[in-house]
Amino acid sequence: MKKSTPTPTFSFSKIYCSLFGHDYVLSKDVTHHIKEYSCSHCNEQATTNSRGRLEVMTPKLKEINNALASVHAKKAKRKSETTFQAAS
């Protein structure tokens, strides 16, 4: 079992975010509808859920977003390679 050392939890940026709220900026486009955000003050990460609302990023959501990104990239690549012939 891993032993972790305690880390200091006091941070002015965390206090700022707890008082005034997070200032999320776009960090990654996963698909056209799903995006990842990070707070510019405390670096907390969030993503959009299936209803379009922000959720705090968890390891499970990170894994889901990575899988969606790879599927979306493959689909976009396949779509761009498809060429149509004009009827003559």
N, C-alpha and C positions, 0 to 999 in steps of 0.2 A: 504494500500500500504506500502511495506517495505521501510524503510529508510536505506540506506547503508552509512557506514562511508567511507570516502576516504582512500584509501590505498596508501602507497608510491609506485610509479612506477619506481623509480630509482633503478637499480640493475646492478652490474658489470657483472653478468652472462648474462643478457639481452643484454648489450652492446657487450659482447664477441660474442654472437650468431648473433647479427645484423651485426657485422664486418666479422666474419669468417664462419658463418653458424652453423646450429645445428649439434650436434653429437648424432644422434639417436641410441639408443640401444634397443634391443628387450625386451619388457616387458610382452607380452602375445601372445600365439599362439591361435587364434580364431578358424581357420580351417587350412588345409594344405596350402591354398593359401592366406588367410587373416590373418594378424598379426597386433599387436598394438605395437607402439614404444613410447619411451619417451626420451627427450633430457637429456643427463647427466649433462648439465650445468644449464639450466633454467627450467627443468621439463615440457616443453611443450609436449603435447601428440599428436601423429599422428597415422593414420591407412592407410592401403592400400585400394584403391578404386577398382572398377570393372575392371579397365584397368591396375592395378598393380602399380599405382603411389601413392605417399604419399599425404595424405590430412590431414589438421589440424583437430583434433578430436572435434566434436561438440556433444551436447547432443543427437541429432538424430542419428548420426553415432554410438555413444556409445550404444544406445538402440538397433540398428540394429545388432551390433557386439555381444551383449549379447544374442539376439534371435538366431543368427547363431550359437553361441557357444553351446547353449542348444540343438538345433536341431542336431548339429554335434555330441555332446556327446551321445545323445539317439541313433543315427544311429550307432555309433561306438560300443556302448554297445550291441545293438541288433545283430550286425554283429559278435561280439566276442562270443555271447551266441549260435549262430547257429552252430550246429554240423552236420557233414555229415556222413551218414552211408556208409560203403564200400559194394559194391555189392558182394554177395557170390555165 
